[in-house]
Amino acid sequence: MAIAAAPLSNTLNESLILGFSNLRQARTERPLVISRGRGIFIIDEDGKEYLEASSSFYCAALGYSDERLIEAATRQMRQMPFYTSAQHRTLPVVMELAEKLASIAPVPDAHIAFGTTGSEAIDFLMKFMRYRNVERGEPKRRKVISRWGGYHGGTMMSAALGGAKTLHDAFALPMEDHLFVSQPDFLNAGQDGESEAQFLDRLIDELDQTIVEAGPETVGALIAEPVSFSCGFVIPPAGYFARVKQVLDRYGVLLFNDEVVTGFCRTGNLFGSETLDAVPDCITMAKAMSAAYIPISAIAMSGAFYQDLENHSDRHGVFAHAGTYSAHPVGAAVSLEMLRIIEEDSLLDHVRGRCTTFKARLGRLRDHPLVRDVRVLGLGGAVQLVSETASEGATGVSGGIAKALGEAALERGLIVRITGPNAVIAPPLVITDGEIDDLFDRFERALEDAGKS
Ligand SMILES: Cc1ncc(COP(=O)(O)O)c(C=O)c1O
C-alpha cells in the first residue's frame, strides 16, 4: 500500500480529531498549524508569529526554544532512551528526580509516584486513595469531592472530577462516587449584601453538609486546584484552604491539591499550595514540571499516606500498579534540568520580579468598559468581560465578547485562553518586562477590535 504524501498547507484535515474543537470545523477548515517556536513566540505554517500568552494550556514555562532542555533530552536519549520503572528496576535519572521532587514538594515526608500526563496522575492518585482506604479497613471511602467549574483532565475519572455537568452528560460519565461543591468565586457567586467572610462561611457550611449528607465514612478526599485556571482564574478568599482543611480533618477526609497548572513557580512560589497556605496530603503535578518538552507527571504523597500503600503492598507481596511510560527517563531528565534551571537561573526571583509589570498592565484594563473584573496572582491572571453567557469552566463554551476577543487577539498575533467570559493570561515564565508590554499592547488592541465587532 502506498503511503500518502504529508499534508500540504492548503489541504484540509480529514483524519485528525482535535479536542476542544468543533469536529466539523476541524475537518472542513484548516486549523491553525504551528511549525516553529522562538522564545515565548510560536510561528505558524505561513510564517505569522504569535505571542503565546497561555503557554499552550499553561505548559511551556520556558517558552519554545530552550537549548538546555533540548540538550538534556538528547543526552538521555543517547545514554538510555527508555526503560520501564517497575518490577524493582529503574534508572538513576528517575531516582534522582524522585529525591529532588520529594525535597521540594509541599507535603510532609513526601514520596513520589510518576505518570505521563496530568490526567494520569489524577487517575493514579484516586486509585491509590482507594488502595489506602482498603488497607485501613475503610473500602467504602471512595467518594471524592471536587468543585463545579474545575478541570482535572480527560480520562474517565479525571473528567468525572471536572465540574462541567454538560461534559458529564455528553460522555455519560460514571458519576456515582463524585460530589461537588461551589467554587470560591466571590465575584460571581457571592449573594447580594453578602460580605466575602460571609460567603466563605457559606462555602464551608456547604462542604460540611455535603460530607454529612453523603456519609462521612464514604468520602475519601477533596480535590482542588489552588487557583482554578480552568474556570477563569478563581482566587479563593484568604483563609479558604485552612477552613476547608478543618472540615476535612473533622471527617477524616484528605485534601488533594491539583498542581498540574499551578506547580513550578506560576503563582510566585514553587507550588500554588504555598501561595494559598494550603496543607495538602497529596499533590499532582505535570505541565511545567518538564516545561512540556516531553510529557511526565507525578504525585507527591505524604509519608502517612504512603505508609498505608507500603503496608498493603507487604500484605499482598506487590504493589500491583505501573504505567509503561510512567517515569520515562527522557521526561525525568528534562524535568531534572527544569529543576536545575529553576535553581541556577533563579527562575522564582525572575517570576517575582516580573509580577509588578504584569500586575500593573493587567490592572490598567480594569476601567475598560468591556471589562467586569481583572484578577492576578504571580504570573497568571484573567480579564472577565461584561455581560457574558454562562460558562461551565473549561468546556470550551464561551460566547459574545470573550469569543470575539479571542479571535481578535489571534488576528493581532496573541494567544490567550478564553474560558467562558474570561480571558486567562499565563505567559511563559521566562517572559521579560518588554514582552509583557508587548503582550498587553496586543491585548488592548484586540479588546478595541472586539468592542467594534
Ligand atoms: C488543573 C489540571 N489538572 C489536570 C489536567 C490534565 O492534564 P493532562 O491534560 O496533561 O492530562 C489539566 C489539563 O489542563 C489541568 O488544567
The ligand as a MOL file (V3000), in Angstrom:
LIG
                    3D

  0  0  0     0  0            999 V3000
M  V30 BEGIN CTAB
M  V30 COUNTS 16 16 0 0 0
M  V30 BEGIN ATOM
M  V30 1 C -5.6810 21.5670 36.6980 0
M  V30 2 C -5.4880 20.4610 35.6990 0
M  V30 3 N -5.3800 19.2070 36.1260 0
M  V30 4 C -5.1890 18.1840 35.2840 0
M  V30 5 C -5.1060 18.3850 33.9240 0
M  V30 6 C -4.9180 17.2330 32.9970 0
M  V30 7 O -3.6360 17.2120 32.4530 0
M  V30 8 P -3.3630 16.4860 31.0490 0
M  V30 9 O -4.0670 17.2870 30.0070 0
M  V30 10 O -1.8500 16.5110 30.9400 0
M  V30 11 O -3.8640 15.1130 31.1600 0
M  V30 12 C -5.2030 19.6800 33.4230 0
M  V30 13 C -5.0880 19.9510 31.9860 0
M  V30 14 O -5.2180 21.0360 31.5010 0
M  V30 15 C -5.4070 20.7520 34.3370 0
M  V30 16 O -5.5430 22.0250 33.9070 0
M  V30 END ATOM
M  V30 BEGIN BOND
M  V30 1 1 1 2
M  V30 2 1 2 3
M  V30 3 2 2 15
M  V30 4 2 3 4
M  V30 5 1 4 5
M  V30 6 1 5 6
M  V30 7 2 5 12
M  V30 8 1 6 7
M  V30 9 1 7 8
M  V30 10 2 8 9
M  V30 11 1 8 10
M  V30 12 1 8 11
M  V30 13 1 12 13
M  V30 14 1 12 15
M  V30 15 2 13 14
M  V30 16 1 15 16
M  V30 END BOND
M  V30 END CTAB
M  END
